[in-house]
Amino acid sequence: MKQAHFRSGGTLIGAGIGASLALLGIVGRKLAVQAPTALAGDWDRALAAEHAMTLVLFDKLGETQPGGKRRMLLMQLKHALGKHALEEENAVYPAMRAAGLKEEADALNGDHGYVKQYLYDLSDLVQDDAGFRSKLAAFRADIQDHMRKEEDELFPRLKQALDPQAVSRLTRRMNQEGLKLA
């Protein structure tokens, strides 16, 4: 009887260790995905780094032919943009509204709806090479305009409105949001 109890307890311990290792793996993956953003510095530099990485993904995607690589890169683009949008929508845009940039934040948030539409359309065009390339080029141009407006105009205005402690809080909050989808 004691032997059966020991085996049962050992199974529970093994399951606990396995679950702990799985959890550590998930946390490690999330930290690895968010690390480039977190290491880039303040929230505005971190988002600019994500913008640059996103444009590289667009370029790689534009070089693909219909098939598995295109689908994989489109999935990576969807994930990167989803994480980025969560960071902006749940941290940066509310900070913009609080700093008196409500209309600007709402306009940027509206742009994110079109990002989702482009991704939806690209998913349907993944096997149509000409249609896919045309839609991807339009998407890249629109998103690059969105990024320029953020980086060149709106983010500097927000950062100027924040004191150093608020910059730190916003950076921390943005990274916390990114970890949710990392």
SELUMKE-310434 format. One record per atom (N, C-alpha, C): residue number from 1; atom name; x, y, z. Coordinates in nm, 2 decimals. Example, Ala and Ser with C-alpha at 12.3 -4.5 7.8 and 13.67 -1.06 7.14 Angstrom:
BEGIN
nr,atom,px,py,pz
1,N,1.32,-0.57,0.78
1,CA,1.23,-0.45,0.78
1,C,1.32,-0.33,0.78
2,N,1.28,-0.22,0.71
2,CA,1.37,-0.11,0.71
2,C,1.29,0.00,0.79
This chain:
BEGIN
nr,atom,px,py,pz
1,N,0.08,-0.12,0.00
1,CA,0.00,0.00,0.00
1,C,0.09,0.13,0.00
2,N,0.19,0.12,0.08
2,CA,0.28,0.24,0.08
2,C,0.35,0.26,-0.05
3,N,0.38,0.15,-0.12
3,CA,0.45,0.16,-0.25
3,C,0.35,0.22,-0.35
4,N,0.23,0.19,-0.35
4,CA,0.13,0.24,-0.44
4,C,0.11,0.39,-0.41
5,N,0.11,0.43,-0.28
5,CA,0.10,0.57,-0.25
5,C,0.22,0.65,-0.29
6,N,0.34,0.59,-0.28
6,CA,0.46,0.66,-0.32
6,C,0.46,0.68,-0.47
7,N,0.42,0.58,-0.55
7,CA,0.41,0.59,-0.70
7,C,0.31,0.70,-0.73
8,N,0.20,0.70,-0.67
8,CA,0.10,0.80,-0.70
8,C,0.15,0.94,-0.66
9,N,0.22,0.95,-0.55
9,CA,0.28,1.08,-0.51
9,C,0.39,1.12,-0.61
10,N,0.47,1.02,-0.65
10,CA,0.57,1.05,-0.75
10,C,0.52,1.10,-0.88
11,N,0.40,1.04,-0.92
11,CA,0.34,1.08,-1.04
11,C,0.29,1.23,-1.03
12,N,0.24,1.26,-0.92
12,CA,0.20,1.40,-0.89
12,C,0.31,1.49,-0.89
13,N,0.42,1.45,-0.83
13,CA,0.54,1.54,-0.83
13,C,0.60,1.55,-0.97
14,N,0.60,1.44,-1.05
14,CA,0.65,1.45,-1.19
14,C,0.56,1.54,-1.27
15,N,0.43,1.53,-1.25
15,CA,0.33,1.62,-1.32
15,C,0.36,1.76,-1.28
16,N,0.38,1.79,-1.15
16,CA,0.40,1.92,-1.11
16,C,0.53,1.98,-1.17
17,N,0.64,1.90,-1.17
17,CA,0.76,1.94,-1.23
17,C,0.74,1.97,-1.38
18,N,0.67,1.88,-1.45
18,CA,0.64,1.90,-1.59
18,C,0.57,2.03,-1.62
19,N,0.46,2.06,-1.53
19,CA,0.38,2.18,-1.55
19,C,0.47,2.30,-1.52
20,N,0.56,2.29,-1.42
20,CA,0.64,2.40,-1.39
20,C,0.74,2.43,-1.50
21,N,0.80,2.33,-1.56
21,CA,0.89,2.35,-1.68
21,C,0.81,2.41,-1.80
22,N,0.69,2.36,-1.82
22,CA,0.61,2.42,-1.93
22,C,0.59,2.57,-1.90
23,N,0.55,2.60,-1.78
23,CA,0.53,2.74,-1.75
23,C,0.65,2.83,-1.76
24,N,0.77,2.77,-1.72
24,CA,0.89,2.84,-1.74
24,C,0.92,2.86,-1.89
25,N,0.89,2.76,-1.97
25,CA,0.91,2.78,-2.11
25,C,0.83,2.89,-2.17
26,N,0.70,2.89,-2.13
26,CA,0.61,3.00,-2.18
26,C,0.66,3.14,-2.14
27,N,0.70,3.15,-2.01
27,CA,0.75,3.28,-1.96
27,C,0.88,3.31,-2.03
28,N,0.97,3.22,-2.05
28,CA,1.09,3.24,-2.12
28,C,1.07,3.29,-2.26
29,N,0.97,3.22,-2.33
29,CA,0.94,3.26,-2.47
29,C,0.89,3.41,-2.47
30,N,0.80,3.44,-2.38
30,CA,0.74,3.57,-2.38
30,C,0.85,3.68,-2.35
31,N,0.94,3.65,-2.26
31,CA,1.04,3.74,-2.23
31,C,1.14,3.76,-2.35
32,N,1.16,3.65,-2.42
32,CA,1.25,3.66,-2.54
32,C,1.18,3.74,-2.65
33,N,1.05,3.72,-2.67
33,CA,0.98,3.80,-2.77
33,C,0.98,3.95,-2.74
34,N,0.96,3.98,-2.61
34,CA,0.94,4.12,-2.57
34,C,1.08,4.18,-2.54
35,N,1.18,4.11,-2.53
35,CA,1.31,4.16,-2.49
35,C,1.36,4.27,-2.59
36,N,1.36,4.25,-2.72
36,CA,1.40,4.36,-2.81
36,C,1.33,4.49,-2.79
37,N,1.20,4.49,-2.76
37,CA,1.13,4.61,-2.73
37,C,1.17,4.67,-2.60
38,N,1.18,4.58,-2.49
38,CA,1.22,4.63,-2.36
38,C,1.36,4.69,-2.36
39,N,1.45,4.63,-2.44
39,CA,1.59,4.67,-2.44
39,C,1.61,4.80,-2.52
40,N,1.51,4.84,-2.60
40,CA,1.53,4.95,-2.69
40,C,1.52,5.08,-2.61
41,N,1.47,5.08,-2.49
41,CA,1.47,5.20,-2.41
41,C,1.33,5.25,-2.38
42,N,1.32,5.38,-2.37
42,CA,1.18,5.44,-2.35
42,C,1.08,5.39,-2.45
43,N,0.96,5.41,-2.41
43,CA,0.84,5.36,-2.49
43,C,0.85,5.40,-2.64
44,N,0.89,5.53,-2.66
44,CA,0.89,5.58,-2.80
44,C,1.00,5.52,-2.88
45,N,1.11,5.49,-2.83
45,CA,1.22,5.43,-2.90
45,C,1.19,5.28,-2.92
46,N,1.12,5.22,-2.82
46,CA,1.09,5.08,-2.83
46,C,0.98,5.06,-2.94
47,N,0.89,5.15,-2.95
47,CA,0.79,5.14,-3.06
47,C,0.85,5.17,-3.19
48,N,0.94,5.26,-3.20
48,CA,1.01,5.29,-3.33
48,C,1.09,5.16,-3.37
49,N,1.15,5.09,-3.28
49,CA,1.22,4.97,-3.31
49,C,1.13,4.86,-3.36
50,N,1.01,4.85,-3.30
50,CA,0.91,4.76,-3.35
50,C,0.86,4.80,-3.49
51,N,0.85,4.93,-3.52
51,CA,0.81,4.97,-3.65
51,C,0.92,4.93,-3.75
52,N,1.04,4.95,-3.72
52,CA,1.15,4.90,-3.81
52,C,1.15,4.75,-3.84
53,N,1.13,4.68,-3.73
53,CA,1.12,4.53,-3.75
53,C,1.00,4.49,-3.83
54,N,0.89,4.56,-3.82
54,CA,0.77,4.53,-3.90
54,C,0.79,4.56,-4.04
55,N,0.86,4.67,-4.08
55,CA,0.89,4.70,-4.22
55,C,0.98,4.59,-4.28
56,N,1.07,4.54,-4.20
56,CA,1.15,4.42,-4.25
56,C,1.06,4.30,-4.28
57,N,0.97,4.28,-4.19
57,CA,0.87,4.17,-4.22
57,C,0.79,4.19,-4.35
58,N,0.75,4.31,-4.37
58,CA,0.68,4.35,-4.49
58,C,0.77,4.31,-4.61
59,N,0.89,4.36,-4.61
59,CA,0.98,4.33,-4.72
59,C,1.01,4.19,-4.74
60,N,1.03,4.11,-4.64
60,CA,1.04,3.96,-4.65
60,C,0.92,3.90,-4.71
61,N,0.80,3.94,-4.67
61,CA,0.68,3.89,-4.71
61,C,0.66,3.92,-4.86
62,N,0.70,4.04,-4.90
62,CA,0.69,4.08,-5.04
62,C,0.77,4.00,-5.14
63,N,0.87,3.94,-5.08
63,CA,0.96,3.86,-5.17
63,C,0.92,3.71,-5.18
64,N,0.81,3.68,-5.12
64,CA,0.76,3.54,-5.12
64,C,0.67,3.51,-5.24
65,N,0.66,3.38,-5.27
65,CA,0.57,3.33,-5.36
65,C,0.46,3.26,-5.28
66,N,0.34,3.24,-5.35
66,CA,0.24,3.16,-5.28
66,C,0.29,3.03,-5.22
67,N,0.25,3.00,-5.10
67,CA,0.29,2.88,-5.03
67,C,0.32,2.90,-4.89
68,N,0.38,2.80,-4.83
68,CA,0.40,2.79,-4.69
68,C,0.48,2.90,-4.63
69,N,0.59,2.94,-4.69
69,CA,0.67,3.05,-4.64
69,C,0.59,3.18,-4.63
70,N,0.51,3.21,-4.73
70,CA,0.42,3.33,-4.73
70,C,0.32,3.32,-4.62
71,N,0.26,3.21,-4.60
71,CA,0.16,3.19,-4.49
71,C,0.23,3.21,-4.35
72,N,0.35,3.16,-4.34
72,CA,0.43,3.17,-4.21
72,C,0.46,3.31,-4.18
73,N,0.51,3.38,-4.28
73,CA,0.55,3.52,-4.27
73,C,0.43,3.61,-4.24
74,N,0.32,3.58,-4.31
74,CA,0.20,3.66,-4.28
74,C,0.15,3.63,-4.14
75,N,0.16,3.51,-4.09
75,CA,0.13,3.49,-3.95
75,C,0.22,3.56,-3.85
76,N,0.35,3.57,-3.89
76,CA,0.44,3.65,-3.80
76,C,0.41,3.80,-3.81
77,N,0.37,3.85,-3.92
77,CA,0.33,3.99,-3.93
77,C,0.20,4.01,-3.85
78,N,0.11,3.92,-3.86
78,CA,-0.02,3.94,-3.78
78,C,0.02,3.94,-3.63
79,N,0.10,3.85,-3.59
79,CA,0.14,3.85,-3.45
79,C,0.21,3.98,-3.40
80,N,0.31,4.02,-3.48
80,CA,0.39,4.14,-3.45
80,C,0.30,4.26,-3.44
81,N,0.21,4.28,-3.54
81,CA,0.12,4.39,-3.54
81,C,0.01,4.38,-3.43
82,N,-0.03,4.26,-3.40
82,CA,-0.13,4.25,-3.29
82,C,-0.07,4.29,-3.15
83,N,0.06,4.24,-3.13
83,CA,0.13,4.28,-3.01
83,C,0.15,4.43,-3.00
84,N,0.20,4.48,-3.11
84,CA,0.23,4.63,-3.12
84,C,0.10,4.71,-3.10
85,N,-0.01,4.67,-3.16
85,CA,-0.14,4.74,-3.14
85,C,-0.18,4.74,-3.00
86,N,-0.17,4.62,-2.93
86,CA,-0.21,4.61,-2.79
86,C,-0.12,4.71,-2.71
87,N,0.00,4.72,-2.73
87,CA,0.09,4.81,-2.66
87,C,0.04,4.95,-2.68
88,N,0.02,4.99,-2.80
88,CA,-0.03,5.13,-2.83
88,C,-0.17,5.15,-2.77
89,N,-0.26,5.07,-2.80
89,CA,-0.40,5.09,-2.77
89,C,-0.42,5.09,-2.62
90,N,-0.35,5.01,-2.54
90,CA,-0.37,4.99,-2.40
90,C,-0.28,5.07,-2.31
91,N,-0.18,5.14,-2.37
91,CA,-0.08,5.22,-2.29
91,C,-0.06,5.35,-2.36
92,N,-0.01,5.36,-2.48
92,CA,0.03,5.49,-2.54
92,C,-0.09,5.57,-2.57
93,N,-0.19,5.52,-2.64
93,CA,-0.30,5.61,-2.68
93,C,-0.38,5.66,-2.56
94,N,-0.40,5.58,-2.45
94,CA,-0.46,5.64,-2.34
94,C,-0.38,5.75,-2.28
95,N,-0.25,5.74,-2.28
95,CA,-0.16,5.84,-2.23
95,C,-0.17,5.97,-2.32
96,N,-0.18,5.95,-2.44
96,CA,-0.20,6.06,-2.53
96,C,-0.33,6.13,-2.50
97,N,-0.44,6.06,-2.48
97,CA,-0.57,6.12,-2.44
97,C,-0.56,6.20,-2.31
98,N,-0.49,6.14,-2.22
98,CA,-0.47,6.21,-2.09
98,C,-0.39,6.33,-2.10
99,N,-0.30,6.34,-2.20
99,CA,-0.21,6.46,-2.22
99,C,-0.28,6.56,-2.32
100,N,-0.41,6.54,-2.35
100,CA,-0.48,6.63,-2.44
100,C,-0.47,6.61,-2.58
101,N,-0.42,6.49,-2.62
101,CA,-0.41,6.45,-2.76
101,C,-0.52,6.35,-2.80
102,N,-0.64,6.38,-2.76
102,CA,-0.75,6.28,-2.77
102,C,-0.79,6.26,-2.92
103,N,-0.80,6.36,-3.00
103,CA,-0.84,6.34,-3.14
103,C,-0.73,6.27,-3.22
104,N,-0.60,6.30,-3.18
104,CA,-0.49,6.23,-3.25
104,C,-0.49,6.08,-3.21
105,N,-0.51,6.06,-3.08
105,CA,-0.51,5.91,-3.04
105,C,-0.63,5.84,-3.10
106,N,-0.74,5.90,-3.11
106,CA,-0.86,5.84,-3.17
106,C,-0.83,5.81,-3.32
107,N,-0.77,5.90,-3.39
107,CA,-0.73,5.88,-3.53
107,C,-0.64,5.76,-3.55
108,N,-0.53,5.76,-3.46
108,CA,-0.44,5.65,-3.47
108,C,-0.51,5.52,-3.44
109,N,-0.60,5.52,-3.34
109,CA,-0.67,5.39,-3.31
109,C,-0.76,5.35,-3.43
110,N,-0.82,5.45,-3.50
110,CA,-0.89,5.42,-3.61
110,C,-0.81,5.35,-3.72
111,N,-0.69,5.40,-3.74
111,CA,-0.60,5.33,-3.83
111,C,-0.58,5.19,-3.81
112,N,-0.58,5.15,-3.68
112,CA,-0.56,5.01,-3.64
112,C,-0.67,4.92,-3.69
113,N,-0.79,4.98,-3.71
113,CA,-0.90,4.90,-3.77
113,C,-0.87,4.87,-3.91
114,N,-0.81,4.96,-3.98
114,CA,-0.77,4.93,-4.12
114,C,-0.66,4.83,-4.13
115,N,-0.57,4.83,-4.03
115,CA,-0.47,4.73,-4.03
115,C,-0.53,4.59,-4.02
116,N,-0.63,4.57,-3.94
116,CA,-0.70,4.45,-3.93
116,C,-0.77,4.41,-4.06
117,N,-0.82,4.51,-4.13
117,CA,-0.89,4.48,-4.26
117,C,-0.79,4.44,-4.36
118,N,-0.67,4.50,-4.37
118,CA,-0.56,4.46,-4.46
118,C,-0.52,4.32,-4.43
119,N,-0.50,4.28,-4.30
119,CA,-0.46,4.15,-4.27
119,C,-0.57,4.04,-4.31
120,N,-0.69,4.08,-4.29
120,CA,-0.80,3.99,-4.33
120,C,-0.80,3.97,-4.48
121,N,-0.78,4.08,-4.55
121,CA,-0.78,4.07,-4.70
121,C,-0.66,3.99,-4.75
122,N,-0.54,4.01,-4.69
122,CA,-0.42,3.94,-4.73
122,C,-0.44,3.79,-4.70
123,N,-0.50,3.75,-4.60
123,CA,-0.53,3.61,-4.57
123,C,-0.61,3.55,-4.68
124,N,-0.70,3.62,-4.74
124,CA,-0.78,3.57,-4.85
124,C,-0.70,3.57,-4.98
125,N,-0.60,3.65,-4.99
125,CA,-0.52,3.66,-5.12
125,C,-0.39,3.58,-5.12
126,N,-0.37,3.50,-5.01
126,CA,-0.24,3.44,-5.00
126,C,-0.20,3.36,-5.12
127,N,-0.29,3.30,-5.19
127,CA,-0.26,3.22,-5.31
127,C,-0.26,3.30,-5.44
128,N,-0.32,3.42,-5.43
128,CA,-0.33,3.51,-5.55
128,C,-0.21,3.60,-5.55
129,N,-0.10,3.56,-5.63
129,CA,0.02,3.64,-5.62
129,C,0.01,3.79,-5.65
130,N,-0.05,3.82,-5.77
130,CA,-0.07,3.96,-5.81
130,C,-0.15,4.04,-5.71
131,N,-0.27,3.98,-5.67
131,CA,-0.35,4.05,-5.57
131,C,-0.29,4.06,-5.44
132,N,-0.22,3.96,-5.39
132,CA,-0.15,3.97,-5.27
132,C,-0.04,4.08,-5.27
133,N,0.04,4.08,-5.37
133,CA,0.15,4.18,-5.38
133,C,0.09,4.32,-5.39
134,N,-0.02,4.34,-5.46
134,CA,-0.08,4.48,-5.47
134,C,-0.13,4.52,-5.34
135,N,-0.20,4.43,-5.27
135,CA,-0.26,4.47,-5.14
135,C,-0.15,4.49,-5.04
136,N,-0.05,4.41,-5.04
136,CA,0.07,4.42,-4.95
136,C,0.14,4.56,-4.97
137,N,0.15,4.60,-5.09
137,CA,0.22,4.73,-5.12
137,C,0.14,4.84,-5.07
138,N,0.00,4.84,-5.09
138,CA,-0.08,4.94,-5.04
138,C,-0.08,4.95,-4.88
139,N,-0.08,4.83,-4.82
139,CA,-0.08,4.82,-4.68
139,C,0.05,4.87,-4.62
140,N,0.16,4.84,-4.69
140,CA,0.29,4.89,-4.64
140,C,0.30,5.04,-4.65
141,N,0.25,5.10,-4.76
141,CA,0.25,5.24,-4.77
141,C,0.16,5.31,-4.66
142,N,0.05,5.25,-4.64
142,CA,-0.04,5.31,-4.53
142,C,0.02,5.30,-4.40
143,N,0.08,5.18,-4.37
143,CA,0.13,5.16,-4.23
143,C,0.26,5.25,-4.21
144,N,0.33,5.27,-4.32
144,CA,0.45,5.35,-4.31
144,C,0.41,5.50,-4.28
145,N,0.30,5.54,-4.34
145,CA,0.25,5.68,-4.31
145,C,0.21,5.69,-4.17
146,N,0.14,5.59,-4.12
146,CA,0.10,5.58,-3.98
146,C,0.22,5.59,-3.88
147,N,0.32,5.51,-3.91
147,CA,0.44,5.51,-3.83
147,C,0.51,5.64,-3.83
148,N,0.52,5.70,-3.95
148,CA,0.59,5.84,-3.96
148,C,0.51,5.94,-3.88
149,N,0.38,5.94,-3.88
149,CA,0.30,6.03,-3.81
149,C,0.33,6.02,-3.66
150,N,0.33,5.89,-3.61
150,CA,0.36,5.86,-3.47
150,C,0.50,5.91,-3.43
151,N,0.60,5.86,-3.51
151,CA,0.74,5.88,-3.47
151,C,0.78,6.03,-3.48
152,N,0.74,6.09,-3.59
152,CA,0.78,6.23,-3.62
152,C,0.70,6.34,-3.56
153,N,0.58,6.31,-3.53
153,CA,0.49,6.42,-3.48
153,C,0.43,6.39,-3.34
154,N,0.36,6.28,-3.33
154,CA,0.27,6.26,-3.21
154,C,0.35,6.21,-3.09
155,N,0.44,6.11,-3.11
155,CA,0.51,6.06,-3.00
155,C,0.60,6.17,-2.93
156,N,0.67,6.25,-3.02
156,CA,0.75,6.35,-2.95
156,C,0.66,6.45,-2.87
157,N,0.54,6.48,-2.92
157,CA,0.46,6.57,-2.85
157,C,0.41,6.51,-2.72
158,N,0.38,6.38,-2.72
158,CA,0.35,6.31,-2.59
158,C,0.46,6.31,-2.50
159,N,0.58,6.27,-2.55
159,CA,0.70,6.26,-2.46
159,C,0.73,6.39,-2.39
160,N,0.72,6.50,-2.47
160,CA,0.74,6.63,-2.42
160,C,0.64,6.67,-2.30
161,N,0.52,6.62,-2.31
161,CA,0.42,6.64,-2.21
161,C,0.44,6.56,-2.08
162,N,0.53,6.46,-2.09
162,CA,0.55,6.37,-1.97
162,C,0.67,6.41,-1.89
163,N,0.66,6.40,-1.76
163,CA,0.78,6.41,-1.68
163,C,0.85,6.28,-1.68
164,N,0.98,6.27,-1.63
164,CA,1.06,6.15,-1.63
164,C,0.99,6.03,-1.57
165,N,0.92,6.05,-1.46
165,CA,0.85,5.94,-1.39
165,C,0.74,5.89,-1.48
166,N,0.67,5.98,-1.54
166,CA,0.56,5.93,-1.63
166,C,0.61,5.86,-1.75
167,N,0.73,5.90,-1.80
167,CA,0.79,5.82,-1.91
167,C,0.82,5.68,-1.87
168,N,0.88,5.67,-1.75
168,CA,0.91,5.54,-1.69
168,C,0.78,5.45,-1.67
169,N,0.68,5.51,-1.62
169,CA,0.55,5.44,-1.60
169,C,0.50,5.39,-1.73
170,N,0.50,5.48,-1.83
170,CA,0.44,5.45,-1.96
170,C,0.52,5.34,-2.03
171,N,0.66,5.34,-2.02
171,CA,0.74,5.24,-2.07
171,C,0.71,5.10,-2.01
172,N,0.70,5.10,-1.87
172,CA,0.67,4.98,-1.80
172,C,0.53,4.93,-1.84
173,N,0.43,5.01,-1.85
173,CA,0.30,4.97,-1.88
173,C,0.30,4.92,-2.03
174,N,0.37,4.98,-2.12
174,CA,0.37,4.94,-2.26
174,C,0.43,4.80,-2.27
175,N,0.54,4.77,-2.19
175,CA,0.61,4.64,-2.20
175,C,0.52,4.54,-2.13
176,N,0.44,4.57,-2.03
176,CA,0.35,4.48,-1.97
176,C,0.24,4.44,-2.07
177,N,0.19,4.53,-2.14
177,CA,0.09,4.50,-2.24
177,C,0.15,4.41,-2.35
178,N,0.28,4.44,-2.39
178,CA,0.34,4.36,-2.49
178,C,0.36,4.21,-2.45
179,N,0.39,4.20,-2.32
179,CA,0.41,4.06,-2.27
179,C,0.28,3.98,-2.28
180,N,0.17,4.04,-2.28
180,CA,0.04,3.97,-2.29
180,C,0.03,3.89,-2.42
181,N,0.08,3.94,-2.53
181,CA,0.08,3.87,-2.65
181,C,0.21,3.82,-2.70
182,N,0.32,3.85,-2.63
182,CA,0.45,3.80,-2.67
182,C,0.46,3.65,-2.68
